Amino acid sequence: MALKQLRAVLVDLSGTIHIDDKVVSGAVDAVQRLKDSHLKVKFVTNTTKESKRLLLERLRKLGFNINNNEIFTSLTAARKIIDTRRLSPLMLLDDRALEEFCGVPQDQFDSVLIGLAPDKFNYNKMNEAFRLVLNGAPLVAIHKARYYKTKDGLALGPGGFVTALEYSAGIQAEVVGKPESSFFLSAVAELDVLPEQCVMIGDDARDDVVGAISSGMKGILVKTGKYRVGDEKYLPDNAVTVNNFSEAVDLILKQQYAEHT
């Protein structure tokens, strides 16, 4: 895959540069090398386990030199939808993510917003959400990830719970985060570059890499995080697979250096 003429790099977080509170080997240095280059960098994430503020605090404690304006989250994208449409959703979210929705009316629900919320995925809460969407309330899914990586192994993502509501109510959720093109293109717009001038690095073959390529970008899959042997079968021929984030950065910077010499 030709990586010349790049102007920007989008980087997934969980599974790509860290797993919970453990840094992926070499990732801190690789992030800095990327930021020290002429390329623009944006960290894009579907995480709904915590607010952007808490996420940034955790990343800095792990040693990453990342600023607030360098992170683009699906929570931010979801908040824009809620504000634009003046919704008052029942929120199936982790309590640590709720500060992203401060000020959103909660007196009478007219919609459902669902992210990764293990403590909320019980019958009563799911049934409350089901009754709302069955009666016409919009269902907004922050993302539909099948699973994600934790220090203990793979864990169920929100995708199955979103699909359960879709199936039972006979509706389709509006998905906000990766792999939706609207998510990638919003992140690209913040960098003031064209999609074809960007590459996405992530550990999810379908949501990260295929989603980015479908949005007009290039894609690199890393064999860390949620990666499983055989995930390459989901990739188009123009995608690249490397062992880890550091190798992805090496590949990008090597081709960039060759272009400028």
URKAQUI-V200480 format. One record per residue. RES is the residue in one letter. PHI is phi in degrees with one decimal (* if undefined). Layout:
RES&PHI + RES&PHI
This chain:
M&* + A&-75.4 + L&-111.8 + K&-73.0 + Q&63.4 + L&-74.1 + R&-122.7 + A&-151.5 + V&-128.7 + L&-100.1 + V&-125.7 + D&-70.1 + L&-101.5 + S&-62.5 + G&92.9 + T&-103.8 + I&-114.8 + H&-154.2 + I&-130.6 + D&54.1 + D&-104.4 + K&-119.7 + V&-78.9 + V&-66.0 + S&-50.5 + G&82.0 + A&-71.9 + V&-60.8 + D&-64.9 + A&-65.3 + V&-60.0 + Q&-65.9 + R&-61.7 + L&-66.7 + K&-69.7 + D&-78.7 + S&-81.5 + H&-81.2 + L&-79.3 + K&-81.0 + V&-131.3 + K&-135.4 + F&-95.3 + V&-116.0 + T&-145.7 + N&-91.1 + T&-56.8 + T&-124.4 + K&-78.3 + E&-157.5 + S&-69.6 + K&-60.6 + R&-62.7 + L&-67.0 + L&-62.4 + L&-62.9 + E&-59.5 + R&-66.8 + L&-63.0 + R&-68.4 + K&-64.4 + L&-78.8 + G&106.1 + F&-82.3 + N&-89.9 + I&-128.9 + N&-102.7 + N&-56.0 + N&-76.3 + E&-93.5 + I&-107.9 + F&-122.2 + T&-115.3 + S&-69.0 + L&-64.2 + T&-61.9 + A&-63.3 + A&-65.8 + R&-62.5 + K&-62.7 + I&-63.9 + I&-61.8 + D&-68.2 + T&-63.2 + R&-95.7 + R&54.5 + L&-88.0 + S&-126.9 + P&-85.5 + L&-70.1 + M&-107.0 + L&-93.1 + L&-135.6 + D&-62.8 + D&-57.6 + R&-71.2 + A&-97.7 + L&-67.2 + E&-64.8 + E&-67.9 + F&-119.6 + C&-58.7 + G&92.7 + V&-73.2 + P&-56.5 + Q&-131.3 + D&-85.0 + Q&-148.3 + F&-75.7 + D&-125.4 + S&-165.6 + V&-130.3 + L&-117.7 + I&-129.0 + G&-131.9 + L&-85.3 + A&-144.3 + P&-52.4 + D&-73.4 + K&-101.5 + F&-85.6 + N&-113.5 + Y&-61.1 + N&-63.3 + K&-68.6 + M&-65.0 + N&-69.6 + E&-61.9 + A&-65.5 + F&-58.2 + R&-64.1 + L&-65.3 + V&-70.9 + L&-62.4 + N&-93.8 + G&104.4 + A&-70.5 + P&-65.0 + L&-108.5 + V&-109.1 + A&-101.1 + I&-63.8 + H&-166.5 + K&-125.2 + A&-58.6 + R&-73.0 + Y&-161.6 + Y&-145.7 + K&-96.9 + T&-121.1 + K&-64.7 + D&-95.2 + G&127.5 + L&-73.4 + A&-135.6 + L&-58.7 + G&-89.9 + P&-77.4 + G&-55.1 + G&-65.1 + F&-75.7 + V&-63.1 + T&-63.2 + A&-61.1 + L&-67.5 + E&-60.5 + Y&-63.4 + S&-69.8 + A&-93.6 + G&67.6 + I&-131.6 + Q&-117.7 + A&-75.4 + E&-90.6 + V&-94.8 + V&-97.7 + G&-87.1 + K&-58.7 + P&-98.1 + E&-64.9 + S&-60.3 + S&-60.4 + F&-66.3 + F&-61.7 + L&-69.0 + S&-66.7 + A&-65.5 + V&-64.5 + A&-61.7 + E&-65.3 + L&-94.3 + D&58.7 + V&-132.8 + L&-92.4 + P&-54.8 + E&-68.8 + Q&-96.5 + C&-122.2 + V&-129.6 + M&-108.6 + I&-114.4 + G&-160.1 + D&-99.8 + D&-108.3 + A&-58.5 + R&-83.6 + D&-74.5 + D&-83.7 + V&-80.6 + V&-64.4 + G&-59.9 + A&-66.7 + I&-63.3 + S&-65.3 + S&-93.0 + G&96.8 + M&-98.3 + K&-100.7 + G&-143.7 + I&-128.0 + L&-97.4 + V&-103.8 + K&-90.7 + T&-130.2 + G&62.7 + K&-82.5 + Y&-53.6 + R&-129.1 + V&-54.8 + G&101.0 + D&-61.1 + E&-59.1 + K&-65.7 + Y&-84.0 + L&-90.8 + P&-72.9 + D&-63.8 + N&-89.1 + A&-91.1 + V&-123.8 + T&-118.5 + V&-130.9 + N&-71.2 + N&-159.7 + F&-62.7 + S&-59.6 + E&-66.0 + A&-62.6 + V&-65.6 + D&-55.8 + L&-62.6 + I&-64.0 + L&-69.2 + K&-62.4 + Q&-70.4 + Q&-64.7 + Y&-65.5 + A&-62.7 + E&-69.8 + H&-99.9 + T&-120.3
